Amino acid sequence: MKTKGKNASHFQINKIHFEIASKTTIKKVLKFISSAESEPPYLLMDTAKIKRKVRAIGKKIKNSKVFYAVKANPDIEILKLVHSLGIGFEIASEGELSILAGIGAAKEHIISSNPVKSYRFLSLARDYGISHFTIDSKDEIDKLVEYVRQCNIYVRLSVPNEGSEWPLSKKFAVELDEAEELLIYARRKGLKPHGITFHVGSQCTNIYSWNTALDKAKTLWTRAGKRGIKLSILNIGGGYPIRYTKNVVDIGTIESHIDTLIYDRFPKNTRVFIEPGRAIVGDAGVFVSRVIGKAKRADEQWLYLDVGVFNGLMESLGGIKYSYIVESSKPPRKWTIAGPSCDSFDVIDKDVILPEPDVGTLILILSCGAYTVSYASEFNGFSIPQTILI
Ligand SMILES: *Cc1c(COP(=O)(O)O)cnc(C)c1O
């Protein structure tokens, strides 16, 4: 088996693949495969691309600070890299805090924007000195008063998530009236109402989602001002998209658009927080996987891989469609692609046109750096792919 995949020239790579993953990333991946003894499945992360993304994000938004949403990919080497580039972190749990403590991230560089936090997390966050938290309920304010006391809070405002492939808004966030009341309540309880946050939904491919969100945030900002609450921070959350199959608007264009919207609506000294997750690591990652089986069932041709829904490709259940590079020069066919486990949910995609690969050959899955291994389990005994920085 190990000899398969050694000859990089067998991979069927076309222009679209280069557009999605960049030529340099694909070249690095092929070089790693041909020289390494690692057995698939594994996740290769292009460090140069992560660096480029970190440097690019936030650039076009004045007075902004970037906090990497750790849940997208909490691999310690990635966190060290991101930390070395000087940006901050957005976290939700004691597990995420403990990795950041391990790499020496300063308290000023950490914020927590999960609107519902555990007592244990709040105590540890307080001990660490974290002072920026999101709330969207009275109960959460009461918890902060009891466990953290002096801290800055933002209220999570509900905004439409229609333009996003991974919507989030139903679980969290409140409407304008309630958001205003929560800011007042927080002040009365001795917390510092500092700002507003929202999340347009992950993988947001419609730039006008930010218009609606910022209009609504502006309304709340003004209303709070009339009640004597002077806000200073606008936390625009995450949502920047990456390319999986279809082209997406580039981050520079999105940020110039957002910057104009903010400039037109908010005071000039407003500080802007950005919490990208997917956009920092997503398109820097390539899964190296192996075809472990093929079958014809009724009219469908099935392809079974050693990475599936449970050990890395969970987002396929929510509709994320990946791009693949196969090691084959045979004619293309239509495939149903499935993972290795015995569970019938473990189907990654349908109607995927790919040259027919032999069992045992490698298959590269592009744009897999975010929300893949961080979601993965060892269900059914299939290993979580190792993350390797290249
Ligand atoms: C998940 C999350 C993010 C990151 O979202 P992306 O779409 O990956 O950029 C940012 N902020 C909060 C509060 C989140 O829950």
The ligand as an SDF file (V2000), in Angstrom:
LIG
                    3D

 15 15  0  0  0  0  0  0  0  0999 V2000
  -17.4750   30.0100   15.7480 C   0  0  0  0  0  0  0  0  0  0  0  0
  -17.4130   31.4210   16.1170 C   0  0  0  0  0  0  0  0  0  0  0  0
  -16.6070   32.3050   15.4060 C   0  0  0  0  0  0  0  0  0  0  0  0
  -15.8430   31.9060   14.1690 C   0  0  0  0  0  0  0  0  0  0  0  0
  -16.6940   31.8020   13.0680 O   0  0  0  0  0  0  0  0  0  0  0  0
  -16.1430   31.5180   11.5960 P   0  0  0  0  0  0  0  0  0  0  0  0
  -17.3600   31.4630   10.7800 O   0  0  0  0  0  0  0  0  0  0  0  0
  -15.3730   30.2610   11.6310 O   0  0  0  0  0  0  0  0  0  0  0  0
  -15.2720   32.6790   11.2240 O   0  0  0  0  0  0  0  0  0  0  0  0
  -16.5190   33.6020   15.8520 C   0  0  0  0  0  0  0  0  0  0  0  0
  -17.2060   34.0250   16.9430 N   0  0  0  0  0  0  0  0  0  0  0  0
  -18.0110   33.2020   17.6430 C   0  0  0  0  0  0  0  0  0  0  0  0
  -18.7240   33.7100   18.8280 C   0  0  0  0  0  0  0  0  0  0  0  0
  -18.1490   31.8850   17.2490 C   0  0  0  0  0  0  0  0  0  0  0  0
  -18.9650   31.0710   17.9350 O   0  0  0  0  0  0  0  0  0  0  0  0
  1  2  1  0
  2  3  1  0
  2 14  2  0
  3  4  1  0
  3 10  2  0
  4  5  1  0
  5  6  1  0
  6  7  2  0
  6  8  1  0
  6  9  1  0
 10 11  1  0
 11 12  2  0
 12 13  1  0
 12 14  1  0
 14 15  1  0
M  END
$$$$
